[in-house]
Amino acid sequence: MTVDLNNQRCGVVAIVGAPNAGKSTLVNALVGQKVAITSPKAQTTRTRVMGVAIEGDAQIVLVDTPGIFQPRRRLDRAMVQAAWGGAQGADLIALIVDGKAGLGPKVEPIIEALSARSERKWLILNKVDIAAKDKLLVHTQKLNDALGFEEIFFVSAATGDGLPELKSAFAAAMPEGPWHFPEDQVSDATDRMMAAEITREQLYHQLHAELPYAAAVDTEKYTEREDGSVEIHQQILVGRPTQRAIVLGKGGQRLKEIGSKARAELSALLGCRVHLYLHVKVKEDWEEDRGIYRDIGLDWVD
């Protein structure tokens, strides 16, 4: 790829919205590969995740933020703080709204908070492939009446509909200036962090509603072996013995399946053989452990 160094553009786009609006799916699609885990479970994204997309001479730094919701616990408060922190200093804030749901109790407080911010604001209606077209237009009108947006886009992050136009518009909106990252860098997440996220994604995919929201994955050891393979030891933290039994499954089969799927994805992601060792530990107060917050990339909040 040839880039005109004298004509570069680069900027930051903060992707915000309610839980399950499709923010991570959108970021992955725009970047062109997975940089954030996804699942149908709300609040899958816990920390700020940065993805880097390139369009022509423009580098678009996409900040995928946790879904904004009414926090009840310390972990909730830390996630919401991370979401708004990800929008700090952005050149543009893109509000992602589920096209089926429109303006509702989950989106209204976000609109209210955005109204007090000075950044440029765009509206992206997602999941338009499964939204009723007549209702979509009504939702759009209500949202734009609540907060006048500079631009409005209709996309499906899952199918790719509307994404080329959105990416081109993002690129054109970026200010002139040198790129912030090397051409081949797609994320700020370390391999160690991605390893924990990939395993957590498999927990959500395979356990669905059985696994409570309060589970964490801690990468205790990440070692590159002499033969070029990687050895990873991870601890899955749950709050109660009954949750440990769910993760293990009968005869440990569920944990083996989680490990197998995570290992395969990590091998593809890292481009090498992966030796993954999982251990499930009951830690009732893991949400009160400052070290866990640091490891998963969240600030401790009082």
Secondary structure per residue as TSV (DSSP state, phi and psi in degrees):
chain	resnum	aa	ss	phi	psi
A	1	M	-	360.0	128.6
A	2	T	-	-102.3	125.4
A	3	V	-	-119.1	132.4
A	4	D	-	-76.9	105.9
A	5	L	G	-64.6	-21.3
A	6	N	G	-86.9	-5.0
A	7	N	G	-130.2	29.4
A	8	Q	-	-77.4	149.7
A	9	R	E	-127.8	146.8
A	10	C	E	-158.0	136.4
A	11	G	E	-161.8	176.0
A	12	V	E	-115.0	129.8
A	13	V	E	-116.0	118.7
A	14	A	E	-89.7	125.0
A	15	I	E	-99.0	110.8
A	16	V	E	-122.6	162.2
A	17	G	E	164.2	178.5
A	18	A	S	-74.5	163.0
A	19	P	T	-57.1	142.9
A	20	N	T	69.1	21.8
A	21	A	S	-80.9	-14.6
A	22	G	S	101.8	24.0
A	23	K	H	-62.2	-48.9
A	24	S	H	-66.6	-39.1
A	25	T	H	-61.5	-40.3
A	26	L	H	-64.7	-47.5
A	27	V	H	-60.7	-46.3
A	28	N	H	-58.5	-42.3
A	29	A	H	-66.1	-40.3
A	30	L	H	-70.9	-36.5
A	31	V	H	-71.8	-35.6
A	32	G	T	99.5	2.1
A	33	Q	S	-161.5	167.6
A	34	K	-	-71.5	123.5
A	35	V	S	-124.5	-12.6
A	36	A	S	-137.7	140.2
A	37	I	-	-77.4	155.1
A	38	T	-	-134.6	153.5
A	39	S	-	-166.2	161.2
A	40	P	S	-68.8	-11.3
A	41	K	S	-75.5	131.7
A	42	A	T	-63.3	149.0
A	43	Q	T	62.8	35.6
A	44	T	-	-65.6	-45.3
A	45	T	-	-75.3	125.9
A	46	R	-	-108.7	-26.4
A	47	T	S	-126.4	171.8
A	48	R	-	-68.9	129.7
A	49	V	E	-123.3	129.8
A	50	M	E	-105.6	127.7
A	51	G	E	-118.2	145.7
A	52	V	E	-114.3	118.1
A	53	A	E	-111.6	146.0
A	54	I	E	-122.1	131.9
A	55	E	E	-138.0	105.6
A	56	G	T	63.3	-126.6
A	57	D	T	-90.9	7.8
A	58	A	E	-106.1	137.6
A	59	Q	E	-109.7	122.7
A	60	I	E	-108.7	115.2
A	61	V	E	-91.8	108.1
A	62	L	E	-96.5	121.5
A	63	V	E	-101.9	106.5
A	64	D	E	-83.3	122.1
A	65	T	-	-111.1	156.1
A	66	P	-	-60.6	151.4
A	67	G	-	-60.0	137.8
A	68	I	-	-89.9	125.2
A	69	F	-	-147.6	176.7
A	70	Q	-	-78.6	109.6
A	71	P	-	-73.1	142.7
A	72	R	-	-117.8	-30.6
A	73	R	S	-122.7	175.8
A	74	R	H	-60.0	-43.4
A	75	L	H	-61.2	-41.7
A	76	D	H	-58.9	-47.0
A	77	R	H	-63.0	-39.1
A	78	A	H	-65.9	-37.9
A	79	M	H	-68.3	-43.7
A	80	V	H	-66.1	-38.5
A	81	Q	H	-62.8	-39.5
A	82	A	H	-64.4	-36.8
A	83	A	H	-63.1	-51.3
A	84	W	H	-71.0	-30.1
A	85	G	H	-64.4	-34.0
A	86	G	H	-66.9	-23.3
A	87	A	H	-86.1	-13.3
A	88	Q	T	-64.2	125.4
A	89	G	T	78.1	8.1
A	90	A	-	-72.8	149.5
A	91	D	S	-75.3	-22.2
A	92	L	E	-156.6	137.6
A	93	I	E	-110.7	124.1
A	94	A	E	-107.9	117.1
A	95	L	E	-89.1	119.0
A	96	I	E	-96.4	126.4
A	97	V	E	-125.1	135.6
A	98	D	E	-63.0	117.5
A	99	G	T	-63.4	-20.6
A	100	K	T	-78.8	-31.9
A	101	A	T	-95.1	-38.5
A	102	G	-	67.9	-149.9
A	103	L	S	-78.4	119.8
A	104	G	-	-147.9	-171.1
A	105	P	T	-61.2	-22.5
A	106	K	T	-82.7	-28.2
A	107	V	T	-93.1	-31.2
A	108	E	H	-54.2	-47.8
A	109	P	H	-65.8	-26.8
A	110	I	H	-71.0	-42.8
A	111	I	H	-58.5	-44.1
A	112	E	H	-61.7	-43.3
A	113	A	H	-67.5	-37.8
A	114	L	H	-67.2	-30.1
A	115	S	H	-63.3	-21.9
A	116	A	T	-91.9	-0.1
A	117	R	-	-101.6	151.6
A	118	S	-	-95.2	-10.0
A	119	E	S	-65.1	158.0
A	120	R	E	-64.7	142.6
A	121	K	E	-128.0	127.2
A	122	W	E	-115.5	151.9
A	123	L	E	-112.0	130.5
A	124	I	E	-122.8	114.2
A	125	L	E	-87.1	115.3
A	126	N	E	-101.9	166.5
A	127	K	-	63.8	33.3
A	128	V	G	-67.6	-18.1
A	129	D	G	-69.1	-21.0
A	130	I	G	-120.0	10.9
A	131	A	S	-99.5	142.8
A	132	A	-	-68.2	126.7
A	133	K	H	-61.1	-39.8
A	134	D	H	-66.9	-39.9
A	135	K	H	-70.4	-32.4
A	136	L	H	-59.5	-42.4
A	137	L	H	-67.3	-37.1
A	138	V	H	-65.5	-45.5
A	139	H	H	-58.1	-43.9
A	140	T	H	-62.6	-43.3
A	141	Q	H	-62.5	-43.6
A	142	K	H	-64.2	-42.2
A	143	L	H	-65.1	-42.6
A	144	N	H	-71.5	-30.0
A	145	D	H	-67.8	-35.5
A	146	A	H	-72.0	-34.2
A	147	L	S	-155.2	108.2
A	148	G	-	-61.0	119.0
A	149	F	-	-97.8	146.6
A	150	E	S	-67.6	-40.3
A	151	E	E	-140.7	151.8
A	152	I	E	-131.8	132.2
A	153	F	E	-128.5	148.2
A	154	F	E	-115.6	118.9
A	155	V	-	-139.5	165.9
A	156	S	-	-128.5	106.1
A	157	A	T	-63.6	-28.2
A	158	A	T	-73.9	-39.3
A	159	T	T	-99.9	-16.7
A	160	G	-	93.9	-4.0
A	161	D	T	-59.1	128.7
A	162	G	T	80.1	-6.3
A	163	L	H	-72.2	-38.6
A	164	P	H	-58.0	-42.0
A	165	E	H	-66.0	-41.2
A	166	L	H	-64.0	-45.0
A	167	K	H	-62.9	-41.2
A	168	S	H	-64.0	-39.1
A	169	A	H	-67.7	-41.4
A	170	F	H	-57.9	-47.0
A	171	A	H	-59.5	-44.4
A	172	A	H	-66.8	-26.2
A	173	A	H	-84.1	-11.2
A	174	M	S	-74.2	140.4
A	175	P	-	-70.8	155.3
A	176	E	B	-66.6	141.0
A	177	G	S	157.5	163.9
A	178	P	-	-68.2	152.3
A	179	W	-	-63.5	145.5
A	180	H	S	-84.3	-22.3
A	181	F	S	-133.3	156.4
A	182	P	-	-59.3	154.8
A	183	E	T	-58.3	-31.3
A	184	D	T	-95.7	5.4
A	185	Q	-	-91.4	127.8
A	186	V	-	-111.0	-9.6
A	187	S	B	-159.2	161.8
A	188	D	S	-95.6	-2.8
A	189	A	-	-73.8	135.5
A	190	T	-	-76.3	162.1
A	191	D	H	-59.9	-36.1
A	192	R	H	-63.2	-43.9
A	193	M	H	-67.3	-42.5
A	194	M	H	-63.4	-34.6
A	195	A	H	-60.8	-43.7
A	196	A	H	-66.4	-39.5
A	197	E	H	-67.5	-39.3
A	198	I	H	-62.8	-41.5
A	199	T	H	-67.0	-39.9
A	200	R	H	-64.9	-36.7
A	201	E	H	-61.4	-41.2
A	202	Q	H	-66.0	-33.5
A	203	L	H	-58.9	-46.3
A	204	Y	H	-67.0	-43.7
A	205	H	H	-65.1	-39.5
A	206	Q	H	-92.5	-22.2
A	207	L	H	-104.6	-18.3
A	208	H	G	50.6	-127.7
A	209	A	G	-75.5	-12.4
A	210	E	G	-67.0	-33.6
A	211	L	S	-92.9	122.9
A	212	P	-	-62.2	157.3
A	213	Y	S	-57.1	-32.5
A	214	A	-	-84.6	79.8
A	215	A	E	-140.5	148.3
A	216	A	E	-137.4	156.3
A	217	V	E	-121.3	125.1
A	218	D	E	-115.0	118.5
A	219	T	E	-81.4	104.9
A	220	E	E	-79.8	-33.3
A	221	K	E	-145.7	132.7
A	222	Y	E	-137.6	107.0
A	223	T	E	-128.0	133.4
A	224	E	E	-90.2	119.6
A	225	R	-	-79.8	163.1
A	226	E	T	-63.5	-27.8
A	227	D	T	-81.9	4.7
A	228	G	S	93.7	-8.8
A	229	S	-	-83.1	170.9
A	230	V	E	-122.3	135.8
A	231	E	E	-109.3	123.1
A	232	I	E	-125.4	127.7
A	233	H	E	-113.9	125.0
A	234	Q	E	-128.8	147.9
A	235	Q	E	-113.9	124.7
A	236	I	E	-94.3	117.7
A	237	L	E	-98.3	127.1
A	238	V	E	-128.6	164.4
A	239	G	S	-88.1	-23.8
A	240	R	S	-140.4	155.5
A	241	P	H	-57.9	-34.5
A	242	T	H	-64.1	-33.7
A	243	Q	H	-70.6	-34.9
A	244	R	H	-62.5	-41.8
A	245	A	H	-63.1	-36.8
A	246	I	H	-64.2	-45.5
A	247	V	H	-66.3	-40.2
A	248	L	H	-67.2	-43.6
A	249	G	-	74.4	174.6
A	250	K	G	-64.7	122.2
A	251	G	G	64.2	19.0
A	252	G	G	77.9	10.2
A	253	Q	H	-66.6	-36.9
A	254	R	H	-64.1	-44.0
A	255	L	H	-64.1	-39.0
A	256	K	H	-62.0	-41.0
A	257	E	H	-67.6	-41.3
A	258	I	H	-59.9	-46.0
A	259	G	H	-64.3	-40.0
A	260	S	H	-64.0	-46.6
A	261	K	H	-67.3	-42.5
A	262	A	H	-64.9	-40.5
A	263	R	H	-62.6	-43.5
A	264	A	H	-63.2	-42.7
A	265	E	H	-69.4	-39.1
A	266	L	H	-65.6	-37.9
A	267	S	H	-60.9	-42.8
A	268	A	H	-67.7	-39.7
A	269	L	H	-68.1	-42.8
A	270	L	H	-89.1	-16.3
A	271	G	T	72.8	29.5
A	272	C	S	-155.4	171.2
A	273	R	-	-71.4	139.9
A	274	V	E	-122.3	131.2
A	275	H	E	-105.7	107.8
A	276	L	E	-111.5	125.7
A	277	Y	E	-119.4	119.7
A	278	L	E	-110.9	141.7
A	279	H	E	-136.6	134.7
A	280	V	E	-102.5	126.3
A	281	K	E	-126.1	136.3
A	282	V	E	-86.2	119.4
A	283	K	-	-136.7	93.5
A	284	E	T	-56.3	-34.8
A	285	D	T	-108.6	31.5
A	286	W	G	-61.4	-27.1
A	287	E	G	-72.4	-6.8
A	288	E	G	-109.2	14.7
A	289	D	-	-99.3	111.2
A	290	R	H	-57.6	-36.1
A	291	G	H	-62.6	-37.3
A	292	I	H	-65.3	-42.3
A	293	Y	H	-60.4	-43.3
A	294	R	H	-62.0	-44.0
A	295	D	H	-65.2	-35.0
A	296	I	H	-92.6	3.3
A	297	G	T	87.1	24.0
A	298	L	-	-109.7	148.1
A	299	D	-	-81.4	146.4
A	300	W	-	-75.7	129.9
A	301	V	-	-122.7	142.3
A	302	D	-	-88.3	360.0
